Amino acid sequence: MEGKGSGKHQNRGSRNRSEMSSPHHKPLPKRIILVRHGESEGNLDGAAYTRTPDHQIPLTQEGLVQAQQAGERIRQIVSAMSRDWKVYFYVSPYGRTRSTLNEIGKSFSKKRVIGVREECRIREQDFGNFQVEERMKVVKETRLRFGRFFYRFPEGESAADVYDRVSSFLESLWRDIDMNRLHSDPSNELNFIIVTHGLTSRVFLMKWFKWTVEQFERLNNIGNCEFQVMQLGNGGEYSLAIHHTEEEMVRWGLSPEMIDDQKWRAHSHKGEWNERYSWYLDTFFENLQESDSSVEGENDEPNPSFPLYKYA
């Protein structure tokens, strides 16, 4: 019995590391890199949406150059610490993301690319069909007053709708890993590169790191062809703080508490709870007491007269 107990209560971090090195364990991607598309004609001229469907908006010449440069920088990152590395791409079906992917791909040889998948669930937020420029100005002003997460565009989507489909995409992504659908060699360092859109990236991070709606509302878009690197820490948690500076995260709209949490994740062990930061509980509870005695009095023993069994 003592042996069982000792095994059951062994250090969780040690257990996770041993599981990750097991030959039966599915290797996790070393990095998940979110890339926003390059500069598009819609970024330069909002009137482009009045004559061209959103999904057909092309990149500008500057956007094509940005994508090539992003590919070079991403290759430098994924090749810096390993000779045996591979990449797998997920891409939104929109024209500007497909073109961005094509330019990024010029920095990678065929032997480095496991595959690519067009994924409709990481497409841009739907703003409606052909957009009337003056009407969209009014609609976007209304969105700012209403709140960016819950406001639904007429004939389009809210960020909450995008959250639902991104959540579904993440479930598929984990099944790809768990069932080894990508046929990756465990000896290779695997990198996921997701070529998508600004709001979709913010929603992805919100879902992954369990950020609240209030925290989402403070987030900013990254620039065209900027990317955010979620890197796997030694303990099995992903963090933005391994590759990115605090200044970058501030620019993206992360609060000091969110940045502290990213730093903690860089060194924490998978499954641990960040007990050092009470901000997460404080977000939901007002004046939550530190101990049972503060709530029940000095006697922490349960009241035998209270019929708990009736509510089981």
Secondary structure by P-SEA (a helix, b strand, c coil): caaaaaaaaccaaaaaaaaaaccccccccccbbbbcccccccccccccccccccccccccaaaaaaaaaaaaaaaaaaaccccbbbbbbbbcccaaaaaaaaaaacccccccccccccccccccccccccccaaaaaaaaaaaaaaccccccccccccaaaaaaaaaaaaaaaaaaaaacccccccccbbbbbbbccaaaaaaaaaaaacccaaaaaacccccccbbbbbcccccccccccccccaaaaaaacccaaaaaaaaaaacccccccccccaaaaaaccccccccccccccccccccccccccccc
